Amino acid sequence: MVRNVAEEMAELEPEDFYLLSGVEHGMRFSEYVNREKLPEFSRLTVEDVDYRLDRCERRELIERKTIQYEGFRLTFEGYDALALHTFAERETIDGMGSSLGVGKESDVYEVESYRPFALKFHREGYTDFREVNREREYTSDREHVSWMYTARKAAEREHEALEALYPAVSVPQPIDHNRHAIIMERLDGVELERTKLEPKQVIPVLGLVLSEMATAYQEGYVHADMSEYNLFIDTDGVTLFDWPQAVPTTHEHSDELLERDVENIVGYFQRKHPGQIDDADTSAITAAIIDGMFDDVTDYLES
């Protein structure tokens, strides 16, 4: 788990962020940045670089490695600090709150602002970089890919999808984006996987989910990772979240990914509520969504 660096932000000085930005710039060219290059990248004096390196290393914002040269790279905490600094400068957020959830590929925190928001840090590549690198198409054509690039591209893709879909589709409202982090509307619902539905609610709730997926398709996107863990249920309906693997409907495999999403979510309801929708025709549902003919879910679900 990556620790929350918000408490240390007040102790950091502008020159510390110059140094962190310099390391970030250098990591575009190599995993570890040569110490001798840092004055140029950070626009600090040699003496100030030495001082800032010690300060940032003590706070675990960077890490050092001696190879053919003495090199430095950002940690995820250092990358978090840069994103938080940018959000604060933009006055998007006033402070950090408690953790809302820690997952394999993201950490989510409540943040203080003019209304409650959620801050999502993408962590793709932090725990199992090779597996993530294989799965994400935006890294598959690159021979050398850093965790920093992978997490940033995941955040970019998710933010683009949210901006394109909101408010036509029930997704979190995107507020701001920087590097690997997204500020968005805070959701107060409960994950579908943790929700206990009455028998009479099963088909209506599944219908809401499939209708949102159909609208997303009409708006140009397929989620491509739909599951019971990416859906919130509340009194107002359902909300679809976690869109970093989303693909546009112009993607050559978008229809296949849509069918997989439909199979995943219908399959979950079939396992969780046996006897309710055993004969659901996922191929017919997928075809109806693609053709823009999806209207009443009961046309495709039989008990």
N, C-alpha and C positions, 0 to 999 in steps of 0.2 A: 504494500500500500504506500502510495506517495503521501507524504505529510502535507498538511495545510501550512503554507508560508505566510498567510495573511498577517499573523501576529508580528512578523519581522519586517513588514513593509515600512512601518514608520521609522525603523532604524536605518533604512537604506538611504543613501545620499544620491543626488543626481549623477555623480561620477561613477557610482556603483552600477547604475543602469547603462551608462556609456560603456563600461567594461563588459557587462552582460550582452549588450547589443553587439559589441565588437566580436565577442566569442560566437554569437549567433551568426554574424556575417561570415566569419571564417569557416564555420561548419558547412557552408555551402560548397566548400572546396575539399574538405577533409574531415574525418570524424573527430580528430583532435587537432586543435589549432596551435601552431607553433607560437611559443611565447614571444619570439622575436617579431612576429607579425602583429601582435596585439596593439602596440602603440599606433600603428597605421590604421588598423580596423576600428579602434575605439576613439581615436583622436585625443589620446591622453599621452602625457609624458611617460618615459620609461619608469621614472620614480613613482608616478601615480599608478601606473599599471601594476607595479610590484605591490604597492599598498592595497589596491583594490582586489587583487587576486587573493591576498591573504584574508581580507574581510569576507569576500564571497565564498571562499573555500571553507572558512570556519562555519558559515551558515549553510553549507552543503548546497549552494546554488551552482557550483561548478565542481568538476573533479579533474584531478591531475593524473597524467600518465607519462612516464619517461620511456620513449621508444628510441628512434634515431635522434630525437629532439625532445625537449620538455613541452608536452602538449596539454591543452585544456579543452574541455567540452562542457556544455550546459548539462545539468541534470534536469529532470522534469520540474523540480522545484524552481530552478532558475528560469525555465521557460514559463512556468506559472507566474513568477514575479514580473516578467516582462509584459505578459498579457494583462495582469492586474494593474500594472502601472499605466498602461495605455487606457484601460477602461476608466481609471481614476482621472486621468488627464482629460478625457472626453466628458467627464462628469456623468457617466452612465451609471456608476455605482458609488455609494457612499461608504460601504463597509461590507464585511463578510459576516454571514450568520452560521448556523449549524449545518452539519452534513445532512443532505437529503437522500443520499444513496451512494454506495461505492460498488462499482462493478468491475468486470474483467477489462473492459475497454473504455471506461469513463468514470469520473468522479463528479458528483453533482452537489452543489452547495446552495443554500439560501443566501441571497445578497440583499443588502439594504439599498433602497432607492426611493423614488417618489411613490412606488408601489412595490409589493413583493415580487421579486424575480428569482429565477434560478440561474446559476452559473454552471455550465457543463464544461469540464476539462476533458478533452479526448486523450485517451491513454493508449491508443493502438500502437503495438510494437513494444510496449513496456514489459509485458509479461512473457509473451511468446512471439517474438518479432518474426521469425521465419514463417510461422503458421499464418499470421496476419498478412504478411507480404505475399504469400501465395493466393490468399483469398481476395485481396483488394486489387481490382483491375487497374487502378491508377498508379500502382507500383509495379505491376507485373512486367512492364516493358522497360524497366530501368535496372541496370546491372547492379548499381550500388544505391541503396535507399536507406536513409537514417530513420530512426523512430520519430525524429522531429518532423521530417517531411511527411511521413505516414500519418501522424496525428493531425498535422495542419491540413493535409488534403482531405482527411475524413471530416474535419470541422467545416471546411469550405463546402464540401458536397452537401453536408446536412443543412448548412445555413442556406445554400442556394435552393434546396428543395423546400424548406420551410417558407422562404420568401415567395416562391412560386405558388405554393399551395394555400397559404393563409390569405384570407379567411374562408375560401370556398370549401376547404377540407378542414375537419376538426383536428388541427395540429397545434402545438404550442406556438404562440405568437413570437416570432423572432424579434429581438430588440437590438442587439449589437453582436459584432463578431470581430475577433482579433486572434491571429495565429491559430492555436489549437483549441480556442475557447469560444463559447457561444453564450450570450445572455439571452434568456427567453422567459416567457411567461411561466410562472410557477404553477404546477398542476397539483390539485388537492384530491384527486381521485384515488382509487385503489386498483392495483394491477388486476387484470382479468383472472390471472392464475390464482389470486387470493380471494376472488369474489365467489360467494355462494349464491347461485341463481335458483329461483323457484322454477319448477317445470314449465310454468306458463311464460316465463321470461326468456327461455332458451332461444327459441326461434326469433323473437323480436330483437334480442341483443345481437345474435349472429347476423340478422338482417341489417342492423345499424352498422356493424363492422364492414360487411360486404358492400354496403351502400357507400361508405366513406372510401373504401378501396376503389370502387367504380368511379366516384367523383375525382379521386386523385388521378386515375388513368385518363379521364377526360381532360384534366388540367395538365397532363403531360408527364406524369411520374408513376413509377412502380416502386413500392417500398423495398422489395427484394430481400427482406429479412423478417417478414411478418410472423409473429408468434403471440402466444398468450402473455408473454413478458413485455411486449411492446404496445400494450393497450391499457388505458386507464378507463375505469367505469365510475361515473358519478351520477348525481340526480339529473344532470342535463343531457346525459348520453354517453358517448364513447369518445376518447381522444387517442389518435395514433401518434406515437412518438418513436424516437431513435431512427433517424433517416440517413445515417452516413453511407449506407450501401445502396441508396436509392439510385435508380437509373431512369433516364428519360425514355418516353415511349418510342422514341426514334432509335433506341439501342437495338442492335440486331437480335439480342436475346430477351428483349423486354417481355414478350408474350409468354415465353417459357418461364421467366421469373415470376410473372403474375400468376401463372398456373400453379407454380410451387407455393406461392403465398396463399392462394385459395385452398390448396390441399392441406397446408399446414394449419390454417385456422379452422377449417371445417373438420379436419381430423382431430384437432383438440376438442372441439365440441362433441364429436362422436365418442371420444374416449371418456370425457368428463360426464357426459349425459347420455349414456347408452339407451337406445330405444326411441330417442327423440328425433334424430335425423339420420338414421342408419343408411337410407337410400339416397342421400344427397348426391347429385350428379355434378361433381366439381368441374368436369370438362364443359358441361352446358353453362355453368355459372361463369367460367372464364370466358367462354365464347360470347356470352351476353354482355359482359363488361367490355370486351374488345370492340364489339359491334355497337356499343352505346345503347343497348336494348335492355340493360339490367334495370328493372323497376321494382317488382314485388318478389322478395326472396321466397315467399311461399310457393311461387311457381316452380321452384327448383328443389324444394325440400319436402320430403315425404316421410311421415313417421311409420 
